[in-house]
Amino acid sequence: MTLVLLIGGARSGKSRLALERAEREGAPVSFIATGEAFDEEMTERIERHKAERPNGWATIEEPVELERALAAVPYGDTAIVDCLSLWVANVFESRQVDALSAAAARAAAERPGLTIAVTNEVGLGIVPDNALARTYRDALGRVNAQWADAAEEALLVVAGRTLALA
C-alpha cells in the first residue's frame, strides 16, 4: 500500500524509472495508460512506450476514469499510472479536475500493492502567454500537489536521476 510519485520534465526518465521500480517489486504489473493517439506523433510515442514494457504486463487504456482504472487493477499488482499530465488534459474541460484527482489519488494510496504515478512538472518555466495554457499549468500543479500529499514517496526526476521531495 505505497504510492510513489515521479515528477519531472519531459524526457527526464520518469517512465523508465517507473518501469524499473515496478520490475524490482516482483509483483504482476498493470499499466494504466492515459494517453490517446489523436495524431501520428502521439501514435508513434504510444507504440514506443508499449515496446518498452515487458511481455506479460497488463495494460489498461483509460484516458478519463482514472479512479475506476485503479479499482480494476488486481489485488496486489503493482500499478503504473502514466501519466497524470495527459490525464489532466483529458479531463480538463470537465471543470472537476481537483475533485477527480483527489479521489483518484486517495484510491491509489489506499490500494493494496505498489502504485507508481508519473507526471510532468510544467510550472518551472516561463509563464505561458495564453490563458488556456496558464489554466492547464495551474490545474496540473494542483493535481501534482494532491498526489504528492497522498504519496508515501515523491521523487523529482531530472536527467534520469532522482531527488527525494520532503
Secondary structure in CASP SS format (residue, H / E / C, confidence):
PFRMAT SS
TARGET T0000
AUTHOR 0000-0000-0000
METHOD secondary structure of the structure
MODEL  1
M C 1.00
T E 1.00
L E 1.00
V E 1.00
L E 1.00
L E 1.00
I E 1.00
G E 1.00
G C 1.00
A C 1.00
R C 1.00
S C 1.00
G C 1.00
K H 1.00
S H 1.00
R H 1.00
L H 1.00
A H 1.00
L H 1.00
E H 1.00
R H 1.00
A H 1.00
E H 1.00
R H 1.00
E H 1.00
G C 1.00
A C 1.00
P C 1.00
V E 1.00
S E 1.00
F E 1.00
I E 1.00
A E 1.00
T C 1.00
G C 1.00
E C 1.00
A C 1.00
F C 1.00
D C 1.00
E H 1.00
E H 1.00
M H 1.00
T H 1.00
E H 1.00
R H 1.00
I H 1.00
E H 1.00
R H 1.00
H H 1.00
K H 1.00
A H 1.00
E H 1.00
R C 1.00
P C 1.00
N C 1.00
G C 1.00
W C 1.00
A E 1.00
T E 1.00
I E 1.00
E E 1.00
E C 1.00
P C 1.00
V C 1.00
E C 1.00
L H 1.00
E H 1.00
R H 1.00
A H 1.00
L H 1.00
A H 1.00
A H 1.00
V C 1.00
P C 1.00
Y C 1.00
G C 1.00
D C 1.00
T E 1.00
A E 1.00
I E 1.00
V E 1.00
D E 1.00
C C 1.00
L H 1.00
S H 1.00
L H 1.00
W H 1.00
V H 1.00
A H 1.00
N H 1.00
V H 1.00
F H 1.00
E H 1.00
S H 1.00
R C 1.00
Q C 1.00
V H 1.00
D H 1.00
A H 1.00
L H 1.00
S H 1.00
A H 1.00
A H 1.00
A H 1.00
A H 1.00
R H 1.00
A H 1.00
A H 1.00
A H 1.00
E H 1.00
R C 1.00
P C 1.00
G C 1.00
L E 1.00
T E 1.00
I E 1.00
A E 1.00
V E 1.00
T E 1.00
N E 1.00
E C 1.00
V C 1.00
G C 1.00
L C 1.00
G C 1.00
I C 1.00
V C 1.00
P C 1.00
D C 1.00
N C 1.00
A H 1.00
L H 1.00
A H 1.00
R H 1.00
T H 1.00
Y H 1.00
R H 1.00
D H 1.00
A H 1.00
L H 1.00
G H 1.00
R H 1.00
V H 1.00
N H 1.00
A H 1.00
Q H 1.00
W H 1.00
A H 1.00
D H 1.00
A H 1.00
A C 1.00
E C 1.00
E E 1.00
A E 1.00
L E 1.00
L E 1.00
V E 1.00
V E 1.00
A C 1.00
G C 1.00
R E 1.00
T E 1.00
L E 1.00
A E 1.00
L E 1.00
A C 1.00
END
